[in-house]
Amino acid sequence: MPTRRHFLAAAAAPAVMAQTRPNDKIRIALIGAGGMGSGDVASSLSTGESELVAVADIYDGRLTRAKEIWGSHIQTTRDYREILSRSDIDAVIVATPDHWHARIAVDAMNAGKDVYVEKPMVQKVADGHLVIEAAKKTNRILQAGSQRVSSILYDKARELLAQGAIGELNLVEAWWDRNSAIGAWQYSIPPDATPANVDWDRYLGQAPKRPFEPIRLFRWRNYQDYGTGVAGDLFVHLFSGLHFITGVQGPERVFATGGLRYWKDGRDVPDVMMGVYDYPAQNKMPAFNLALRVNFVNGAGETSGFRFVGSEGIMTVGSTVTLSKVNRESEPGYTISTFPRNVQEGFLKTYHGKYPPRRAAAEGMTPQAEDTFRAPRNYSDHLDHHRNFLSAVRSRKPVIEDALFGLRAAGPALLSNRSYFEKRTFAWNAAACEVRGI
């Protein structure tokens, strides 16, 4: 039987903060006070390094709720530009629907604010280049909000892969499955939502104009006009984690398929999606293939993770990091049953002379060991991700998941949508973050 050993992953060392404002908390503002934005603020405040001073949202009810949670002293507004005009705000969290990410991130950096922007960083590839250019021009910190890049488990997986723990990587499988209404974005719609307390025109922005329809606001992930579907919500997490662990820039070919199988509630994006991606050799990593899967009708419940398949074993990454390794036998084995008897006898005499019988090796492999690495109890990669962002705001040192990293994760996810809807394969230049041949 394979042995199992359990290791407690070392907690991440606290980031060294610059001494520019050692006694002051970083003053942050939230733009987009939905569930994810509220969670981001909670994580940021939990670090003890920040304080919330303002909130912007286009639904008045969320502004009221913001004061109930964080205090009547905070500024609330429908217009995010009022927040950007304040000189006392250091950084903003952008957690709006996807179609507003690029515009607000660029405006914020131009206003001198550092930016934590939820994933996917942008809704369109072209917008990603605008974000990259703004970050370079303004010298502001921008971090995309895919927290696995700050996870100590993913850092351990990166270390093991680099050490050759599974030999040479050749295949990665990744998945994220759900089987609940909330998991499929069936979020609650406030019964008091009306044109009087929702700034509908501001919400639409550059999206197609249409009459007030609250479902398209409170369940915006279901619609291409405002969100990026399965690929932008979940594929991008998987791309971010994969790129961090392997150190690669991205795939060179993208193909996706799927369908709308169960949640036929008026949404115009699929609830089952699969993607296949070809990664060329890059950054000391051999060429490998990636298969992604998201299923919102998974009867087994919610699961997510990775399987990194190598020549010497498999590394599974999820709530733990597990290595399953094998020993390759030196004997090549033989297939001689169709040879004449005298030929078989001669073959075996020669074979056993070269490989003396020691143990059975019918498959050429025997189990070796399985090692599992665990994070400390109650560990939160969300907390570490916000801690890393705030550390960069103080130190001015670059973050890992910057604008370029953000686009290299968002790009293949957005192309997965195009592949699904246009029913064709796309070529992607990960170095330049461009769609090839278009």
SVG drawing of the C-alpha trace seen along z (x, -y; Angstrom):
<svg xmlns="http://www.w3.org/2000/svg" viewBox="-41 -66 64 90">
<polyline fill="none" stroke="black" stroke-width="0.4" points="0.0,0.0 1.3,-3.5 2.3,-5.5 0.7,-8.8 2.5,-11.6 0.8,-14.9 2.7,-18.2 1.5,-21.5 2.3,-24.1 4.3,-27.0 2.3,-30.2 3.3,-32.9 5.8,-35.4 4.3,-38.8 5.1,-41.3 7.6,-44.0 5.8,-47.4 7.5,-50.5 8.1,-53.2 6.4,-56.0 3.2,-56.0 4.0,-53.4 1.3,-54.7 -1.5,-55.3 -4.0,-52.9 -4.4,-52.9 -7.6,-54.7 -9.7,-52.6 -13.0,-53.1 -15.3,-50.4 -16.8,-50.8 -19.5,-48.2 -21.0,-47.1 -22.4,-43.7 -21.5,-40.4 -17.9,-40.2 -17.1,-43.8 -18.4,-43.6 -16.4,-40.4 -13.3,-42.2 -13.7,-45.0 -14.2,-42.5 -10.9,-40.8 -9.1,-44.1 -10.2,-45.4 -9.3,-42.1 -5.7,-42.7 -5.7,-45.7 -3.9,-47.7 -6.8,-49.6 -9.9,-51.7 -12.9,-52.2 -13.9,-55.8 -16.3,-55.7 -18.6,-53.4 -20.1,-53.9 -23.0,-51.8 -25.8,-52.5 -28.5,-50.8 -29.4,-53.0 -30.2,-50.0 -26.5,-48.9 -25.4,-52.4 -27.8,-52.2 -26.5,-48.8 -22.9,-50.0 -23.5,-52.5 -25.3,-49.9 -22.2,-47.6 -19.3,-50.1 -20.7,-53.2 -22.6,-56.3 -19.4,-58.3 -18.5,-56.8 -19.3,-58.7 -21.8,-57.0 -22.5,-58.0 -23.9,-56.7 -21.1,-58.3 -17.7,-56.7 -16.1,-59.8 -16.9,-61.6 -14.7,-59.1 -11.8,-59.5 -11.9,-63.2 -10.9,-62.8 -7.2,-63.4 -7.4,-61.5 -8.2,-58.1 -5.2,-55.9 -6.7,-52.9 -10.0,-51.6 -11.6,-48.2 -13.4,-47.8 -16.1,-45.1 -18.6,-46.2 -20.0,-44.1 -17.3,-43.2 -18.2,-45.7 -17.2,-48.6 -13.8,-47.1 -11.5,-48.7 -13.1,-52.1 -13.1,-52.6 -9.6,-51.0 -8.1,-53.4 -10.0,-56.4 -8.8,-55.5 -5.2,-55.2 -5.3,-58.5 -6.7,-60.0 -3.7,-58.8 -5.3,-55.8 -4.0,-52.3 -6.5,-49.6 -7.7,-46.2 -9.9,-45.1 -12.0,-41.9 -11.5,-39.2 -11.7,-39.1 -9.7,-42.2 -11.5,-43.3 -14.5,-42.2 -12.6,-42.7 -9.0,-41.9 -8.5,-45.4 -9.5,-47.0 -6.7,-45.0 -4.1,-46.9 -5.6,-50.2 -5.3,-49.1 -1.7,-48.0 -0.8,-51.3 -2.5,-53.3 -0.6,-51.3 2.7,-52.0 1.9,-55.7 0.7,-56.5 3.1,-54.1 0.1,-53.0 -0.3,-49.5 -2.9,-47.4 -3.8,-43.9 -6.4,-41.6 -8.6,-39.8 -7.9,-36.1 -6.7,-35.2 -5.0,-31.8 -2.0,-33.8 -1.4,-34.6 -2.3,-31.2 0.4,-29.4 -1.0,-26.1 -0.5,-27.3 3.0,-28.5 3.8,-25.1 2.5,-23.5 4.7,-25.9 7.7,-24.9 7.1,-21.1 6.6,-21.4 9.8,-23.4 11.7,-20.7 10.6,-18.1 8.3,-16.3 6.2,-14.8 8.8,-14.7 8.1,-16.4 4.6,-18.0 2.6,-16.9 -1.1,-17.4 -3.2,-19.6 -6.9,-19.0 -8.8,-21.7 -12.5,-21.9 -15.0,-23.9 -18.4,-22.3 -21.5,-23.5 -25.1,-22.2 -27.0,-25.0 -29.1,-28.0 -26.7,-30.5 -23.7,-28.7 -25.5,-29.2 -25.8,-33.0 -29.5,-32.9 -28.9,-35.8 -31.7,-37.4 -33.3,-40.5 -34.3,-43.2 -38.1,-43.7 -37.7,-47.4 -35.5,-47.9 -37.2,-50.6 -36.0,-53.2 -36.2,-55.7 -33.5,-53.9 -31.4,-52.4 -29.3,-54.5 -30.1,-52.4 -28.5,-54.5 -25.3,-54.7 -25.3,-51.0 -25.7,-50.3 -22.8,-52.6 -21.6,-51.5 -23.8,-48.4 -26.8,-48.4 -29.6,-50.6 -32.8,-48.9 -35.7,-49.6 -35.2,-49.0 -35.0,-45.3 -33.6,-44.6 -32.8,-40.9 -30.1,-42.2 -28.5,-44.1 -28.7,-41.7 -28.0,-38.6 -25.6,-40.4 -23.3,-37.4 -26.0,-35.7 -25.8,-38.2 -23.0,-38.9 -23.8,-42.6 -22.4,-43.0 -20.5,-39.8 -18.3,-37.2 -20.2,-34.0 -18.6,-30.8 -15.2,-31.6 -14.9,-35.1 -16.2,-34.0 -14.4,-30.7 -12.1,-29.8 -10.1,-32.9 -9.5,-31.6 -8.1,-28.4 -5.9,-30.2 -4.6,-32.5 -3.7,-29.5 -2.2,-27.5 0.0,-30.4 1.2,-31.1 2.1,-27.5 3.8,-26.8 5.2,-30.3 3.9,-30.2 2.4,-33.2 -0.5,-31.4 -1.7,-29.0 -1.2,-29.4 -4.5,-27.7 -8.0,-27.9 -11.1,-25.9 -14.2,-25.7 -17.6,-24.1 -20.6,-23.4 -24.2,-24.4 -27.2,-25.7 -28.4,-22.4 -30.4,-23.3 -30.6,-27.0 -32.9,-28.1 -33.9,-31.2 -33.4,-33.8 -29.6,-33.9 -27.6,-34.0 -24.5,-32.2 -23.9,-28.5 -24.1,-26.6 -21.8,-23.8 -18.5,-24.7 -15.3,-22.8 -12.1,-24.1 -9.0,-22.6 -5.8,-24.6 -2.3,-24.0 0.6,-25.4 3.9,-25.7 7.3,-25.2 8.0,-28.4 9.8,-29.7 11.6,-26.3 8.3,-24.5 7.7,-21.8 4.8,-21.9 1.6,-20.6 -2.1,-20.5 -4.8,-21.9 -8.4,-20.7 -10.9,-22.9 -14.5,-22.0 -17.2,-24.0 -20.6,-22.4 -23.5,-24.2 -25.6,-20.9 -23.2,-18.7 -25.1,-16.3 -22.1,-15.7 -22.1,-19.2 -19.4,-21.9 -15.8,-20.8 -12.8,-22.5 -9.2,-21.7 -6.3,-20.8 -4.5,-17.6 -1.0,-18.2 0.1,-15.0 3.8,-14.4 6.1,-11.6 6.8,-10.5 3.5,-11.2 0.4,-13.4 0.0,-16.5 -3.6,-17.4 -4.2,-21.0 -7.4,-22.0 -8.0,-22.4 -4.7,-20.5 -1.7,-19.7 -1.3,-16.0 1.6,-14.2 0.9,-10.7 4.2,-9.3 5.3,-6.1 8.6,-4.3 9.3,-3.4 11.0,0.0 14.2,0.3 12.8,3.4 11.0,2.6 8.8,5.7 8.0,7.9 5.1,9.1 6.1,12.4 3.0,14.6 2.5,14.6 6.1,15.7 6.9,19.4 7.9,21.4 11.5,21.7 11.7,18.0 10.1,17.2 12.6,19.4 15.5,17.7 14.1,14.2 13.6,14.9 17.1,16.3 18.5,13.2 16.1,10.9 16.6,12.5 20.4,12.3 20.1,8.6 17.3,8.1 17.6,10.7 14.1,11.6 13.5,9.6 9.9,8.6 6.8,8.5 6.5,5.5 3.6,6.2 2.8,2.5 6.4,1.3 5.5,-0.7 4.9,-0.2 3.3,-2.6 5.7,-4.7 4.1,-7.3 1.4,-9.9 2.2,-13.1 -0.4,-15.7 0.3,-19.3 -2.3,-21.3 -2.8,-24.9 -3.2,-26.0 -6.7,-25.8 -8.9,-28.8 -6.4,-29.9 -7.7,-32.4 -6.1,-33.2 -8.5,-36.1 -6.9,-37.6 -3.4,-37.1 -4.3,-38.5 -5.5,-41.8 -2.6,-41.8 -0.2,-41.6 -2.1,-44.4 -1.9,-46.7 1.8,-45.8 2.5,-46.9 0.5,-50.1 2.9,-51.0 6.2,-49.7 5.5,-50.5 6.9,-47.1 5.2,-45.3 2.6,-42.6 2.5,-39.3 -1.0,-39.6 -0.5,-42.9 -2.2,-44.3 -0.1,-42.1 -0.7,-39.0 -4.4,-39.9 -4.7,-40.2 -2.8,-36.9 -5.3,-35.2 -8.4,-37.0 -7.3,-36.7 -7.7,-32.9 -10.9,-33.0 -12.5,-35.7 -11.3,-33.8 -13.1,-30.7 -16.3,-32.6 -15.6,-33.6 -14.8,-30.1 -18.0,-28.8 -20.2,-31.3 -18.4,-31.4 -17.8,-27.7 -14.1,-27.9 -10.6,-27.7 -8.5,-30.8 -4.8,-31.4 -3.5,-33.4 -0.1,-35.3 0.4,-35.2 3.6,-37.3 1.9,-40.1 -1.6,-39.4 -3.1,-39.5 -5.4,-37.3 -3.4,-35.9 -4.4,-36.5 -7.2,-38.9"/>
</svg>
